[in-house]
Amino acid sequence: MAVDDIAVEVAFALPHKQRIIALKVPSGTTARAAVAMADLPSLFQELPAKTFEQAPLGIFGKALRHPDKEPLREGDRVEVYRPLQIDPKAARLERAKRQAKEQ
């Protein structure tokens, strides 16, 4: 490991499969670049490679506004977010309707 390298992780999960990839990257590496270095398409072959190219990213649960410009720090975990299957507000509304019918 070179002096300017930092240790980071890249995480992605599907309902049935999760991976956290530990990487040593040069200082100044962006979140988007770290995702590319993690080679997630080879680990999640069931998804198109483009899934990871423009996916929203976060660090420890906090969404990044500019993942192409955000430099990582030692120990950061970059999270690759999947699109929601259903809007949480819509899901809550549907649950409330079902519960009202059951009563």
N, C-alpha and C positions, 0 to 999 in steps of 0.2 A: 504494500500500500504506500503510495507516494504521500509526502507530507501534506499536500493540498487536497487529498481525498477525504471525503466524509462518508459515514455509514448512514444509509437511509433504507426505508422499506417502501414497497409498493404493494397495495392490497386491492383485491377485487374479489367479489363474491357473487355467486348465483345461489338460488335457494338450495341447491343440492351439492354445491362445490365451491370451496373457498381456497384462495392462495394468498400468501404473503411472501413476497420475494425480497430477500435482503441483498442490497447492492452497495458497492463502494463506487462513488461517483466523484468527479472533480468538483472542487469548491466552485460555486457559482452556477451549478447545473440547475435548470428550471424543473418545476414539477412535471411539465409536459415531456421534457427530455428524459426524465427518469422513467416515466411510463413507457416511452419508446425503448429504453434500455432494458426494461424488465421483460420484453418480448412476450407480452400476454397473449397475443394471437396463437402462439404455439402451445400455450397451456389451456386455452379455451377455444379449441378448434371448432366447436359447435357454433361459434359466433363469427360473424364477418369481421375481418381485420379492421375495417373502418370503425367498428364499435369503439375502439380505444383511441382513435386519432383525435376525435373532437368531444369525447365524453367530458362531462363536468368533473372537476377534480376538487379535492379538499385535503387538508392536513389535520389529522386527528379530529375529524368531524366538523371542521370549519371550512365552508366552501371558499374556494379561491376565485376572485373576480378576474384575475389575469394569470392563468396558469402558465402561459407562454413566457411570462416575464418574472414570475415569482421564484427567486433563488431559494434553494433548500438550505436548511441548517442541519448540523449533526443530529442524528436521531429522529428526524422527521419521518412520519409515515404518510405517504401520499395515498389517498383513497380514490379509486375510480368509481364514480357513481353511475348506476343504471337509471334509465328513465322509470318513473313510477308507472305501475300498471293501471292504477286507478287514483284519481284525485282523492286525498284524504278527507276532504270535506264531503265529497259525494259518497264515499264509503260510510262516513258517520251518518249521513242523512238516510241512506238505505238501511243501516242497522236500526235507526230510530223508527223508521216505517215498519220494519219487520217486527220489532218489539211491540209497537202499538197494536198491530194486528193480532199478536199472540195473547194480548190481555183481554 
